[in-house]
Structure formats: C-alpha cells, structure tokens
Amino acid sequence: MKKDLLNKFVYQAGADVCGIASIDRFQNAPSGFHPADILPDARSVIVYGKQFMKGTFISKSTVPYTLTRNQLIQDVDNISVKLSGFIEKDGHIAVPVPSTDPYEYWDEERRHGRGILSLKHSAQLAGVGVIGKNTLLINKEYGNRLWLGAVITNMEMEPDEIRKSVCPEKCRICLDACPQSALDGITIDQKKCREICFSCTEGGGWVIKCNKCRMECPFAKI
C-alpha cells in the first residue's frame, strides 16, 4: 500500500495528525511492550491523533474537557479498528492498539498502569511530536492537545522523520504547577497523580479534576 493512500484514509477517518515508525526504532521498548510482543512479525507502527478543541482548555470548568476526552477515546479507537480493516483488505495483518484502558499491566501499590504499547513513545518515534517534561506528547501544530491511537502492522512502510525536543531547557512550568509534585521532567509518579486527578460528583458521575500539567504548559493553546 502506498503511504499517501494510507494517510488519506486516516485523515478521512477523522485524524488530525498521522505518522509512521519502522520497527527498528523500538529497540529500547521495555520487555513485553514491544510491537513484536503484540504482533510477532510487526514491521511498522502507524500513529495518529485527534485534537482537543482549544475551548476545552480555556474553560474554567473541567467538565467540557472530560466530555471531550471521553468522546476522543471512542473516536480514536474507531479509527484504529477501521484502519486495521483497511490494511487487512490490502492483504496485510493489522492490530489496533487501545487509546487507553484496559491495562494488562497494573501495579496496585504504585497505582501504575501500562497499555500494551506506549502511544506517546510510539508517536515520538513516528515523528508526530516530542514527549515534553510533563510526559505529554507535544506536536508542532496542536501542542499537547492530542489524543493518540495506533495500529501495528506487518506491512513495511517508509517511516516519518523523528522530531527534535521542543521544551526549553530551563522551563519548569509544568513541574512547578503540579500540586502533587508528581513530575520530575522525565516521568510521572502515577500514584501521586491519581490521588487527585479524578473526582466523583454528587450525582454519581466523575470528572477530571486536575490537568494542570497539560493546561499550564506553554504548548497547551497553540
């Protein structure tokens, strides 16, 4: 399949960005979380994302952000399933990667989970963006406002160029904004983060209570 044909399908399916990583770029993936651990003859990982609207970042309430996040999960996962079918109709094998839960790996004590494949690292390897100090992917056009999805395939495709770091060396805005001090500029302490990031409402629902690492970042509203 030609790369431009695949990109056209992904964008028509609703994605705002798309990139491709060749399997050789995943040599540093943790054991058990390599694309080949999911699809043994994997050759490429296709990564894409849909953006949060800017208004959800400007709103004083986190309810619109929560609504958008939940919808983006469905939208991106739908792209993954449709793209997998499109690739398999072309005679190749494709495996959709969930954009969030369920976690097969879960450390209850640390409240730490891992998806079957790191979408942020895959997106970085596919040239979609660069992981910032807040551990979020930062894209040149959409900043940190992307929700990511991916498909692993045995189809060999030309990879996209990897981008360079974008966070200013001395910037500490996200680190200092975190009320839990959960960020160190490299990783996040999920246990500390999860203690306050979600909140149950009196009506029995829930909202994302804290997303300062995303909102306070200079790349939040570009």
C-alpha positions in Angstrom: 0.0 0.0 0.0 1.3 3.5 -0.9 1.9 5.8 2.0 -0.2 8.6 0.6 -3.2 6.3 0.3 -2.9 5.2 3.9 -2.5 8.8 5.1 -5.6 9.8 3.1 -7.6 7.1 4.8 -6.5 8.1 8.3 -7.3 11.7 7.7 -10.7 11.0 6.1 -11.5 8.8 9.1 -11.1 11.9 11.3 -7.5 12.1 12.5 -5.7 15.4 12.6 -2.2 14.0 12.5 -0.5 10.8 11.4 3.0 9.3 11.4 4.7 6.0 10.8 7.5 4.4 12.8 9.5 1.5 11.5 10.0 -1.5 13.8 13.8 -0.9 14.2 13.1 2.3 16.2 11.6 0.3 19.1 14.8 -1.3 20.3 14.6 0.4 23.6 11.0 -0.6 24.3 10.5 -2.4 27.7 10.3 -6.2 27.5 6.7 -7.2 27.0 5.7 -3.8 25.5 7.5 -4.0 22.1 5.3 -4.0 19.0 6.6 -7.5 18.2 5.3 -8.7 21.6 1.9 -8.0 20.2 2.4 -8.9 16.5 5.4 -11.1 16.1 6.1 -10.1 12.5 5.4 -6.4 13.0 7.2 -4.1 10.6 5.5 -0.7 11.2 3.5 1.2 13.7 1.1 3.8 12.4 0.2 6.5 15.0 -2.4 9.2 14.7 -4.2 11.7 16.9 -7.3 13.9 17.2 -7.2 17.2 18.9 -9.0 18.6 21.9 -10.7 21.8 21.0 -9.0 24.9 22.3 -12.1 25.9 24.2 -11.9 22.9 26.5 -8.5 24.2 27.6 -9.8 27.8 28.2 -13.0 26.8 30.0 -12.9 27.4 33.8 -14.8 24.1 34.3 -13.1 20.7 33.6 -16.5 19.2 32.6 -16.1 20.1 28.8 -12.5 18.7 28.9 -13.8 15.4 30.5 -16.6 15.2 27.9 -14.2 15.7 25.0 -11.6 13.2 26.4 -14.3 10.5 26.7 -15.5 11.2 23.1 -12.0 11.3 21.7 -11.3 7.8 23.2 -14.2 6.4 21.1 -13.3 8.4 18.0 -9.6 7.4 18.0 -10.4 3.7 18.8 -12.9 3.7 15.9 -10.1 4.9 13.6 -7.9 2.1 14.9 -10.5 -0.6 14.1 -11.4 0.9 10.7 -7.7 1.4 9.7 -6.9 -2.2 10.7 -9.7 -3.4 8.4 -8.5 -1.2 5.6 -5.0 -2.6 5.9 -6.2 -6.2 6.1 -8.3 -5.7 2.9 -4.9 -4.9 1.3 -3.6 -8.3 2.2 -1.6 -7.5 5.3 -2.1 -8.1 9.1 -3.0 -5.2 11.4 -3.6 -5.0 15.2 -5.5 -2.0 16.7 -4.0 -0.6 19.9 -6.4 0.8 22.5 -6.1 4.5 23.1 -6.5 4.0 26.9 -7.7 1.1 29.2 -7.8 -1.8 29.6 -4.4 -2.3 31.3 -2.9 -5.8 31.3 -0.1 -4.4 33.5 -1.2 -2.8 36.7 0.8 -2.2 39.9 -1.8 -1.6 42.6 0.7 -0.3 45.2 2.1 2.3 42.8 -1.3 2.8 41.1 0.8 2.5 37.9 -0.6 1.1 34.7 0.8 0.5 31.2 -1.0 0.0 27.9 0.1 -2.8 25.7 2.1 -0.3 23.8 3.2 3.2 24.8 1.3 5.5 22.5 3.3 8.6 23.4 6.7 6.9 22.8 5.3 5.4 19.6 4.1 8.8 18.4 7.5 10.3 19.1 9.2 7.5 17.1 6.7 8.1 14.3 7.5 11.8 14.1 4.1 13.0 15.3 5.7 15.0 18.1 8.1 15.0 21.1 7.4 14.0 24.7 7.7 17.0 26.9 8.7 17.4 30.6 5.1 16.9 31.5 5.2 13.4 29.8 2.7 14.6 27.2 3.3 14.5 23.5 3.8 17.9 22.0 3.0 18.5 18.4 4.2 21.5 16.4 0.7 22.4 15.2 -1.6 21.1 18.0 0.7 21.5 21.0 -0.2 19.0 23.8 -3.9 18.8 22.7 -3.7 15.4 21.0 -5.4 12.1 22.0 -3.5 9.3 20.4 -4.2 5.9 18.8 -2.1 3.4 16.8 -2.2 0.3 14.6 0.6 -2.3 14.5 1.1 -4.0 11.1 3.3 -6.4 9.3 3.2 -4.0 6.3 6.6 -2.4 5.8 6.3 1.4 5.1 8.6 4.4 4.9 8.9 5.9 8.4 8.5 9.6 9.1 11.3 11.8 10.3 11.7 12.0 14.1 11.4 15.5 15.5 13.7 17.2 18.0 13.0 18.3 21.6 10.7 21.3 22.0 10.8 22.0 25.7 13.1 24.9 26.7 15.9 23.6 28.8 15.2 25.6 31.9 11.4 25.6 31.7 9.8 24.2 34.9 6.2 25.5 34.4 4.6 22.0 34.4 6.8 20.7 37.2 6.0 23.6 39.4 2.3 23.7 38.6 1.7 20.1 39.6 0.1 20.2 43.1 1.3 16.6 43.8 5.0 17.2 42.7 4.4 14.1 40.6 6.7 15.2 37.7 10.4 15.2 37.5 10.9 16.2 33.9 11.3 12.6 32.7 8.5 10.6 34.1 5.3 10.9 36.3 4.5 9.3 39.6 1.1 7.9 38.7 0.2 7.1 42.3 0.5 10.8 43.3 -1.2 11.9 40.2 -4.2 9.5 40.5 -4.8 10.7 44.1 -6.3 13.9 42.8 -6.7 13.8 39.0 -10.3 12.3 39.1 -13.2 13.3 41.2 -16.6 11.8 41.8 -19.6 14.2 41.6 -22.6 14.2 43.9 -24.8 13.0 41.1 -22.8 9.8 40.8 -20.6 10.7 37.8 -17.0 11.7 37.6 -14.8 14.5 36.1 -11.2 15.1 35.6 -10.4 17.3 38.5 -6.7 18.2 37.8 -5.0 18.6 34.4 -2.6 21.4 35.3 0.4 19.6 33.7 -1.5 20.0 30.4 -3.2 23.3 31.0 -0.3 25.3 32.4 2.1 24.1 29.6 3.0 26.9 27.1 2.1 24.4 24.4 -1.5 24.0 25.6 -3.2 26.6 23.4 -1.1 26.9 20.3 
